[in-house]
């Protein structure tokens, strides 16, 4: 059981926790947070691979990958938040009808938490 | 061969230009850049024909550190499909977004996002390592969601958000797989990974995670929930792009992962796992064919029907995994195995091509109908065949290709898949293919039947549709039929182009 194994199991645990949250939580904000937790797990895994060989220097490639991954995750999260805000605003203006019968569960979840 | 760089660079440059410009210039610039991309892609064709595959190291840095562009016959087909559909949809969009003020505003955002998406798609077909594939998949995913919510209706926003959550989840699963793979192998390049792939818990988990992520993105049966609402609530040109092109990018990557990176795990190299994973994918694909088509038959909104048809037609693509896995898992296999391996490959690639063209034509025609009638409800289509003959003809032509009737490209695709299924002794897939064809015929005839319903009141006015829109839809449908007539040339290009990847690996094994 090396340090690398410890980190990678922790990463997998974090990702699994995120997946659980994504499936069980109905509130849209919580879903976005769950996705970010999965992302955290993925980044932890990548970062820990940098030092897997216990050499003198950590491998720089995973660092570059995590940096890119963070940029992607942030922009996706920002986009999702903007969409959620927009949906909430439009549903607030026209409370029932249209979106209501198109997608009852989404309507509910975007207004109130579980 | 540095002009391969422009295949990716041009769309991104175009996106920037369209972002800066205002007014009528946006659509003009967009179309100019589309034509330029098509020209560059066609220009690559002779190189692929003579060399089989082309590789460019960006900035002169070699594989482990640098980023390479890698193009083979398979990638060329996807590039060309994207370019052809892209140019025609662009011409259609110029008419579509010019109809009124509201659409003008949408058009200003359409062009930059669409060119960004196009750049991402081209990048996926050219990328040579698993991590860049992830980044480019995210570029396509985010811009595809951006296009979905273009109309800003609540329905499209909700559909777009669901699409975004599914896509984000899928790419994170893929990224986790990439992390594990890098930890196990210390490589990212497709070919290098494939060369020293071994079976270990880490690589098996990585394989499962990456394939799972890509299946969600390609909307295979249990993961298709996001597709119909997203594809049907977007504006017509966007629906065409999403259904014809975007889902194909993740499928392309799946082919790469399956046959280039993990041949040791998917039964390609002779070792047969207990339950061949390919059989599992084929099973899901077969179910998708039947279930998606059944759902399509039940719809009464035209765009939703076409979206469900996409779920069904995508199922055919996954039969290749089952067809090829059994043959190789069994060891020696029947004589002439390479013959039907080539058939399965040709059928699948042809299906990608014909479905892309036919589905784009269908969505564009549906957009014309929606513009003329103000709704896409099938019940509102009264005597459309008499009043809009060109659009009805387009629907019929595209439908013929989807069904797989002889003169069309769809026929070649399904015929090849059928022959591969029979020649490899897996007749049960042939049953699925034929049943799927019958169900497809059912929903195509359902659309056509509604267009011929005689109308009691001829006075319901139809809004005029710009000829640019009807003609581009017609052009796509005709192209689909013509490439069926010219099937031999396309097939001749295929095995040749596949030299670098799966087929030669196949030829190498006993």
Interface residues (C-beta under 8 A of the other chain):
Chain A: X4 X8 X11 X12 X15 X19 X22 X28 X31 X32 X35 X38 X39 X41 X42 X45 X46 X48 X49 X52 X61 X62 X65 X68 X69 X72 X75 X76 X79 X80 X83 X84 X86 X87 X90 X91 X94 X98 X99 X102 X103 X106
Chain B: X65 X131 X134 X135 X138 X142 X145 X146 X149 X152 X154 X155 X157 X158 X160 X161 X162 X164 X165 X168 X169 X171 X172 X173 X175 X176 X178 X179 X180 X182 X183 X188 X229
